[in-house]
Amino acid sequence: MMIRTRFAPSPTGYLHIGGVRTALFSWAYARKNNGVFVLRIEDTDLERSTPESVKAILDGMHWVGLDYDEGPFYQTHRFDRYKEVIQQLLASGHAYHCYCSKDELEAMRAEQEARGDKPRYDRRWRPEAGKTLPAIPEGVQPVVRFKTPLAGAVAWDDAVKGRIEISNEELDDLIIARPDGSPTYNFCVVVDDWDMQITHVIRGDDHVNNTPRQINILQALNAPLPVYGHLPMILNEDGQKMSKRRDAVSVVDYADKGILPEALLNYLARLGWGHGDDEFFSMEQFVEWFSLEAVSPSASRFNHEKFMWLNAQHIKAADNGRLAELIAPRLAAANVDTASGPAIGDVLALVKERVQDLNALALEVDYFYKKREAAAADVEKHLAGDAVERMGRFADRLAALEAWTAESIHELFKPFCADEGIKMGQLGMPLRVLVCGTTQTPSVDAVLALIGKDEVLRRIRG
């Protein structure tokens, strides 16, 4: 059997990291089993679905690097197929027309709540042997409801949560087509999974309650049942459901914050899944190790500190040429031109171990090409008294160097400090402020060597 998984987001907003984690696990399961990963856009909510949201999903999938084998398929392109299957269910007696008005349904709900009953449709339009249905009202467009079995239970062995069983008595007669004939979410999903031969439905556990309804429809259609695996929720550090108001949840947010896509995937993989004590790994390793059996059924908390540590590890491991491309727009926005000055690859090799995100990396790079305006507090602290004149004397020694290397610059430090009667900090800090405009740099000898002799002397001497 060819394994076929799918990721099926609704285009009603941004691509959520919970969605990315679902896509990642579905993608990895297909890749692990030499299967097919399908992207499906569930855009039947015509009022809320937008082209901008579709683009955000497609751009987000591209950014994180989750390549799909088929799709994107759009539900709005399949309405004729849904109507065909609805007619099939009506003809087989597994669905029926319901003419209840909105007012009738609200009155029904109010009566049930007044009695302390669970609100649900009372099945007044459901055809049964020996039952007389109400007269069809004029001018009312009916909905189509699925004829849920009245007895028994729906049970499945969830690939993540284990055995789940829900009584049919807990289920309503689901509306599968609205008065205008448009199909509803739970029905479209069933037809799509059937037609696309999806073997494993891996999705968030907020869909657990949808599963028995969808299984009942599949069984009415004599369609094969996929394996269901419901992934636990991702919580924030306070143990609450992540929300856009409090947390960074959109893929775009993480891209803007300077996160590498492989770091985001690496961290999301560890939320609810593990391989021993391994924390830092590639997607190739993840696919090799992945199994649904290793997915925890419990919710996971997003730990920002660990996430940023992991992003730092991926930055350290990244190719310098790629990093240069990634920070180029950030440098351009700050009017930093890397065309003249040290080779950007050499600069990145020196500074990338000091940062946790690409925004910080761009800031570490900029002073190699353009002196920053030093903070007033740094000037006051490190360039007071005779510090500026002392730096001029040190510039004279730098100017006399024949070989401009980190080693030759370093060899000047001790004798100069001895001659001036100062400690290394009284040389290094003023030097950083004058040359770089900041006190936070890598080894100052290596920094000076890369910036270049003429530019260093120009910055010191003003």
Beta strands, then each sheet from edge to edge (+ up, - down):
strand 1: 4-7
strand 2: 36-41
strand 3: 70-74
strand 4: 95-98
strand 5: 143-146
strand 6: 153-158
strand 7: 162-167
strand 8: 175-177
strand 9: 200-204
strand 10: 227-231
strand 11: 234-235
strand 12: 300-301
sheet 1: 1+ 2+ 3+
sheet 2: 4+ 5- 8+
sheet 3: 6+ 7-
sheet 4: 9+ 10+
sheet 5: 11+ 12+
end
